Amino acid sequence: MSHCHDEHEHHGHDHSEGAAHDHTDDLTPALQNHIYQQIDFSAINTLNESESGSGAKVVQKTWTERLNEEPELKSDADEQLLMHIP
């Protein structure tokens, strides 16, 4: 499978007939896909979370908040977390 980064070694960023290549759709924000409308945030259940409700809070982060350190989801038992998102 070829990726556009590999293609850049052989030619410019132009891929066809003078059309410019754009990376804006590489990581489409969840809000643009309306995924948040499909989630019942009040029913999210996270096993092994050290702070009750932190799993649901992390899922509710918007695309622009994705790199924020808070809220944070940590396990109270081991490295594994199990989350049910209805």
C-alpha contacts under 8 A as a table, 3 or more apart, distances in Angstrom:
res1	aa1	res2	aa2	distance
2	S	6	D	6.59
2	S	7	E	7.37
3	H	6	D	5.46
3	H	7	E	6.63
4	C	7	E	4.86
4	C	8	H	6.40
5	H	8	H	5.33
5	H	9	E	7.42
6	D	9	E	5.86
6	D	10	H	7.89
7	E	10	H	5.73
7	E	11	H	6.73
8	H	11	H	5.32
8	H	12	G	5.81
8	H	13	H	6.20
9	E	12	G	7.92
11	H	14	D	7.73
12	G	15	H	7.78
13	H	20	A	6.97
13	H	21	H	6.16
14	D	18	G	6.16
14	D	19	A	6.11
14	D	20	A	5.14
14	D	21	H	5.82
15	H	18	G	7.22
15	H	19	A	6.52
15	H	20	A	6.85
15	H	21	H	6.32
16	S	19	A	5.54
16	S	20	A	7.87
22	D	25	D	7.61
23	H	26	D	5.39
24	T	27	L	7.15
24	T	28	T	7.63
25	D	28	T	5.41
28	T	32	Q	6.88
28	T	33	N	7.59
29	P	32	Q	5.50
29	P	33	N	6.97
29	P	63	W	5.60
30	A	33	N	5.17
30	A	34	H	6.38
30	A	35	I	5.85
30	A	36	Y	7.30
30	A	62	T	7.66
30	A	63	W	6.69
31	L	34	H	4.90
31	L	35	I	6.29
31	L	36	Y	6.49
31	L	62	T	7.25
31	L	63	W	7.27
32	Q	35	I	7.92
34	H	37	Q	5.63
34	H	38	Q	7.42
35	I	38	Q	5.34
35	I	39	I	6.91
36	Y	39	I	5.41
36	Y	60	Q	7.88
39	I	85	I	6.85
39	I	86	P	5.89
40	D	43	A	5.54
40	D	44	I	6.80
40	D	85	I	7.34
40	D	86	P	5.74
41	F	44	I	5.40
41	F	56	A	6.15
41	F	60	Q	7.58
41	F	85	I	7.60
41	F	86	P	7.85
42	S	56	A	7.63
43	A	85	I	7.29
43	A	86	P	6.66
44	I	55	G	7.47
44	I	56	A	5.77
44	I	83	M	7.23
44	I	84	H	5.74
44	I	85	I	4.92
44	I	86	P	6.45
45	N	55	G	7.43
45	N	56	A	7.53
45	N	83	M	5.71
45	N	84	H	5.18
45	N	85	I	6.84
46	T	49	E	6.09
46	T	53	G	7.78
46	T	55	G	5.76
46	T	56	A	7.77
46	T	81	L	6.90
46	T	82	L	5.66
46	T	83	M	4.26
46	T	84	H	6.34
47	L	81	L	5.91
47	L	82	L	5.18
47	L	83	M	6.32
48	N	75	S	5.03
48	N	76	D	5.38
48	N	77	A	6.01
48	N	78	D	7.73
48	N	80	Q	7.50
48	N	81	L	5.71
48	N	82	L	7.25
49	E	52	S	6.38
49	E	53	G	7.91
49	E	54	S	6.98
49	E	55	G	6.98
49	E	73	L	6.63
49	E	74	K	5.65
49	E	75	S	4.54
49	E	76	D	5.62
49	E	81	L	6.95
50	S	54	S	7.98
50	S	73	L	7.59
50	S	74	K	5.64
50	S	75	S	5.15
50	S	76	D	4.27
50	S	77	A	7.94
51	E	54	S	5.63
51	E	73	L	7.66
51	E	74	K	7.48
52	S	55	G	7.75
53	G	56	A	5.48
53	G	57	K	6.42
54	S	57	K	4.96
54	S	58	V	6.20
54	S	71	P	6.76
54	S	72	E	6.64
54	S	73	L	5.51
55	G	58	V	5.26
55	G	59	V	6.39
55	G	73	L	5.74
55	G	83	M	7.42
56	A	59	V	5.14
56	A	60	Q	6.29
57	K	60	Q	5.14
57	K	61	K	6.73
57	K	71	P	6.38
58	V	61	K	5.43
58	V	71	P	5.91
58	V	72	E	6.48
58	V	73	L	6.67
61	K	64	T	7.95
61	K	65	E	5.60
61	K	66	R	6.06
62	T	65	E	5.10
62	T	66	R	6.21
63	W	66	R	5.23
64	T	67	L	7.42
65	E	68	N	5.35
68	N	71	P	7.55
69	E	72	E	6.11
75	S	78	D	5.95
75	S	79	E	6.28
75	S	80	Q	6.78
75	S	81	L	6.28
77	A	80	Q	7.95
78	D	81	L	7.99
